Amino acid sequence: MIRIPALLPEEHVYSCFVRGRFLSAQMHLSDKEFFSMNQLPYHWLRSQVPLCGNMNAVLELMSVSLEQQFKLRLLHTPFAPWLLSLPNDLKPSDLTESNVRNNMEESPFNVDKRWKFCPHCLAEDRTTFGVSYWRSFHQLPGVLICEKHKVALHSHAELRYLAFKLPHHFLNGSEELVVDADWQHRWQPFIYRLSRHLQANPEWGRDVSNYIKRQLQIEGVIKSTHRPLFNNLFKSMREDVGMACLAGLFTRFARNNGRMPNILWLTLSGRSQNKGIRHPLYWLAILFWLRDELPELRFLREDR
């Protein structure tokens, strides 16, 4: 069986999994043989899918404790934003599945889904730990700049899925991510700070719907008669955040070839045909819009 090493600071679970394969001298096996030998479901290693049976299987390999599995998911995957979608009847530690197929879960969203790394972090990690590794916060949706070094992250065409390689394997052939829109620069501190807040306060996202409805003066149970109100509110949202931002987050806006979904209605009304847990990008887009107005988001504005 694979020998899993200790996780390094903010290391992604799958990065540790990759290092474990190297340390266990199992790189000579085919990927299917490797998964079979370790009694794991064969799957592609996706950077932004922390809620699925594949991730659960790897977490179970790392620890038999459900409490420890939750801590690993919270601190070592881009899971924190998913707590914005926490159902009322679930504890944060019970949120382990989105109930959406992995490929379908990612398709509506236009953020870069490749694995990303910071060359400066890579150099420091090799000096400090003797190895490069994938950091979980660099895989948060919409992250393009390293929080520590304030430089653009790098990626590679082959990094849509992680083929059991570490960042240094891509250093020479990687490309610097383009960060040329104002909203992209504003998104970086927003997603980093919000994710760290959710890590420290996993229950905080449970009331986010009430915060938003209070701010937008939406009273009572949302009904179909609220549609005109939601249409007007979303018009304001589009004008404030800009179509470039919505196109950078959602595929339908990027294609601009059909009816644009009302993000507010889909997120707050609960009247969507989609099954499963709502992807956090819907909540994130709304909170990004209201980040300067919501009292509960004052932590985003500290030291700014």
MARDO-966755 format. One record per residue (C-alpha): x, y, z; residue number from 1; residue in one letter. Coordinates in steps of 0.1 Angstrom, whole numbers, plus 2048, in hexadecimal, padded with zeros to 3 digits. Layout:
% residues N
  px  py  pz num residuo
   X   Y   Z NUM       a
...
***
This chain:
% residues 304
  px  py  pz num residuo
 800 800 800   1       m
 80A 824 7FA   2       i
 81C 836 816   3       r
 80D 858 81B   4       i
 827 872 828   5       p
 81E 88E 840   6       a
 80D 8AC 830   7       l
 821 8CB 82B   8       l
 813 8EE 833   9       p
 7F4 8F5 81E  10       e
 7FC 8D7 808  11       e
 7DF 8CA 7F3  12       h
 7D4 8A7 7FD  13       v
 7DB 89B 7D9  14       y
 7FE 8A9 7DA  15       s
 806 894 7F9  16       c
 7F6 876 7E7  17       f
 80D 87C 7C9  18       v
 82C 87E 7E0  19       r
 820 85E 7F1  20       g
 821 84C 7D0  21       r
 845 857 7CA  22       f
 850 84E 7ED  23       l
 83F 82B 7EB  24       s
 852 823 7CA  25       a
 832 81E 7B7  26       q
 839 835 79A  27       m
 842 817 784  28       h
 81D 80B 785  29       l
 804 818 76D  30       s
 7EB 830 77C  31       d
 7CF 816 77B  32       k
 7E6 7FC 78B  33       e
 7F0 815 7A6  34       f
 7CC 81D 7AF  35       f
 7C2 7F8 7AF  36       s
 7E0 7EE 7C5  37       m
 7D6 808 7DF  38       n
 7B1 7FF 7DD  39       q
 7A7 822 7D1  40       l
 78F 82C 7B5  41       p
 7A1 835 795  42       y
 79D 85A 78F  43       h
 7AC 87A 782  44       w
 7BA 892 79D  45       l
 7A7 8B2 799  46       r
 7B3 8D2 7AB  47       s
 791 8E1 7B4  48       q
 77A 8C3 7BD  49       v
 77D 8BD 7E2  50       p
 75B 8AD 7E6  51       l
 758 88B 7D5  52       c
 75D 866 7DB  53       g
 780 867 7CC  54       n
 78C 881 7E5  55       m
 77A 86E 801  56       n
 78D 84E 7F8  57       a
 7AF 85F 7FA  58       v
 7A6 870 81B  59       l
 79B 84E 829  60       e
 7BD 841 81F  61       l
 7CE 85D 832  62       m
 7B9 85A 852  63       s
 79E 844 860  64       v
 792 860 876  65       s
 774 874 868  66       l
 77E 892 87C  67       e
 7A1 891 86E  68       q
 793 88B 84A  69       q
 77F 8AB 84F  70       f
 79E 8BF 85A  71       k
 7B2 8B2 83C  72       l
 797 8BC 824  73       r
 793 8DE 835  74       l
 7B8 8E7 837  75       l
 7C7 8D4 81A  76       h
 7AE 8D7 7FD  77       t
 79B 8F5 7EE  78       p
 77D 8EA 803  79       f
 777 909 818  80       a
 761 91C 7FF  81       p
 749 8FE 7FD  82       w
 73F 906 821  83       l
 72B 923 812  84       l
 714 908 804  85       s
 711 8F5 825  86       l
 6ED 8E7 828  87       p
 6DB 8EF 848  88       n
 6D8 8CB 852  89       d
 6FD 8C3 84F  90       l
 71B 8C9 865  91       k
 73A 8D6 852  92       p
 74B 8B5 858  93       s
 72E 8A2 847  94       d
 732 8B6 827  95       l
 746 89B 813  96       t
 733 899 7F2  97       e
 725 8B3 7D9  98       s
 70F 898 7C9  99       n
 719 8A5 7A7 100       v
 72E 893 78E 101       r
 752 8A1 78D 102       n
 751 8AB 768 103       n
 72F 8BA 76B 104       m
 739 8CC 78B 105       e
 754 8E0 77A 106       e
 745 8E6 757 107       s
 72F 905 75F 108       p
 74D 918 76C 109       f
 767 92C 759 110       n
 783 92F 773 111       v
 7A5 91F 76B 112       d
 7A2 8FB 778 113       k
 7C6 8F1 772 114       r
 7DE 8EA 78F 115       w
 7F2 909 797 116       k
 812 911 7A9 117       f
 827 92F 7B4 118       c
 84C 92D 7A8 119       p
 857 940 7C7 120       h
 844 927 7DE 121       c
 853 90B 7CA 122       l
 877 917 7D0 123       a
 871 91E 7F5 124       e
 861 8FC 7FA 125       d
 87D 8E9 7E9 126       r
 896 8FC 800 127       t
 881 8F7 820 128       t
 872 8D4 81A 129       f
 887 8C6 7FE 130       g
 869 8C1 7E8 131       v
 850 8D6 7D4 132       s
 82B 8D1 7DA 133       y
 809 8DD 7CF 134       w
 7F9 8F6 7E7 135       r
 7D4 8F4 7EE 136       s
 7CD 919 7EF 137       f
 7DD 91E 7CC 138       h
 7C0 908 7BF 139       q
 7A4 91D 7CD 140       l
 78B 928 7B1 141       p
 797 947 7A0 142       g
 7B9 949 7B1 143       v
 7D4 956 799 144       l
 7ED 967 7B0 145       i
 801 959 7CD 146       c
 7F4 966 7EE 147       e
 817 967 7FD 148       k
 82D 973 7E1 149       h
 813 988 7CD 150       k
 81F 97A 7AC 151       v
 80B 968 791 152       a
 807 943 795 153       l
 814 92B 77A 154       h
 803 90D 769 155       s
 807 8F7 74B 156       h
 7F1 8E8 730 157       a
 7F6 8C5 73F 158       e
 7E9 8D0 761 159       l
 7C4 8CC 75B 160       r
 7C8 8AC 76F 161       y
 7E5 8A3 785 162       l
 7F9 887 775 163       a
 80D 87E 795 164       f
 826 89A 791 165       k
 831 8B6 7A8 166       l
 835 8DC 79F 167       p
 85A 8DA 798 168       h
 853 8C2 77B 169       h
 841 8DF 769 170       f
 858 8FC 773 171       l
 86A 900 752 172       n
 84C 8FB 73B 173       g
 832 90E 750 174       s
 820 92D 746 175       e
 819 94B 75C 176       e
 7F3 951 761 177       l
 7E5 971 752 178       v
 7D6 989 76B 179       v
 7CB 9A7 758 180       d
 7A8 9B0 764 181       a
 7A0 9C6 781 182       d
 787 9AD 78F 183       w
 7A1 992 78F 184       q
 7B9 9A6 7A5 185       h
 79C 9AE 7BD 186       r
 792 989 7BE 187       w
 7B3 97E 7CB 188       q
 7B2 98C 7EF 189       p
 78C 985 7EF 190       f
 78F 960 7E9 191       i
 7AE 95B 7FF 192       y
 79F 96E 81D 193       r
 77D 95F 81A 194       l
 78B 93C 818 195       s
 7A1 941 836 196       r
 783 94E 849 197       h
 76F 930 841 198       l
 78B 919 84B 199       q
 78C 929 86D 200       a
 766 92B 86F 201       n
 756 90E 85D 202       p
 733 916 868 203       e
 734 93A 85C 204       w
 727 932 839 205       g
 707 923 847 206       r
 6F7 945 84B 207       d
 705 956 82B 208       v
 6E3 953 81A 209       s
 6D3 967 835 210       n
 6EF 981 835 211       y
 6EA 986 80F 212       i
 6C3 987 811 213       k
 6C4 9A1 82D 214       r
 6DC 9B7 819 215       q
 6C7 9B5 7FA 216       l
 6A7 9BA 80E 217       q
 698 999 802 218       i
 67D 98F 81C 219       e
 66C 96F 823 220       g
 66C 94F 80F 221       v
 678 954 7EB 222       i
 65C 94D 7D2 223       k
 658 950 7AD 224       s
 648 972 7B2 225       t
 66B 97E 7BD 226       h
 679 97A 79A 227       r
 675 99E 78F 228       p
 687 9A9 7AF 229       l
 6A3 990 7A8 230       f
 6A6 99B 784 231       n
 6AB 9BF 78F 232       n
 6C4 9B5 7AA 233       l
 6D8 9A0 792 234       f
 6D9 9BD 779 235       k
 6E9 9D1 794 236       s
 701 9B5 79C 237       m
 70B 9B2 777 238       r
 711 9D7 775 239       e
 726 9D8 795 240       d
 73C 9BA 791 241       v
 73E 9BD 76B 242       g
 738 9A3 74F 243       m
 75D 99C 74E 244       a
 75C 98F 771 245       c
 73D 979 76B 246       l
 74D 96C 74B 247       a
 76C 964 75E 248       g
 758 94F 777 249       l
 73C 93F 763 250       f
 73D 92E 742 251       t
 71A 93A 736 252       r
 725 95E 73A 253       f
 746 957 728 254       a
 735 948 70A 255       r
 71C 964 708 256       n
 706 950 6F1 257       n
 6E6 94B 703 258       g
 6D1 954 721 259       r
 6E7 95F 73E 260       m
 6DE 94E 75F 261       p
 6D3 964 77C 262       n
 6ED 95B 796 263       i
 6DA 96A 7B3 264       l
 6BA 957 7AB 265       w
 6CC 936 7A6 266       l
 6DF 939 7C6 267       t
 6C5 948 7DE 268       l
 6A4 93A 7D2 269       s
 6AD 915 7D3 270       g
 698 911 7B3 271       r
 6B3 902 79E 272       s
 6AF 8E2 78A 273       q
 6D3 8D8 793 274       n
 6D6 8BE 7AE 275       k
 6F1 8BD 7C8 276       g
 704 8D7 7DC 277       i
 705 8F9 7CD 278       r
 728 901 7C0 279       h
 739 91C 7D5 280       p
 740 932 7B7 281       l
 71C 93E 7B8 282       y
 71F 949 7DC 283       w
 741 957 7D6 284       l
 735 96D 7B9 285       a
 71A 97C 7CE 286       i
 731 982 7EC 287       l
 74A 991 7D5 288       f
 730 9AA 7C9 289       w
 725 9B2 7ED 290       l
 747 9B0 7FD 291       r
 748 9D6 806 292       d
 724 9D7 813 293       e
 71F 9B8 828 294       l
 728 9BD 84D 295       p
 730 998 850 296       e
 74C 99D 836 297       l
 75E 9B8 849 298       r
 77B 9A1 84E 299       f
 782 9A4 828 300       l
 786 9C9 82C 301       r
 79E 9C9 849 302       e
 7C1 9D6 841 303       d
 7B7 9DC 81D 304       r
***
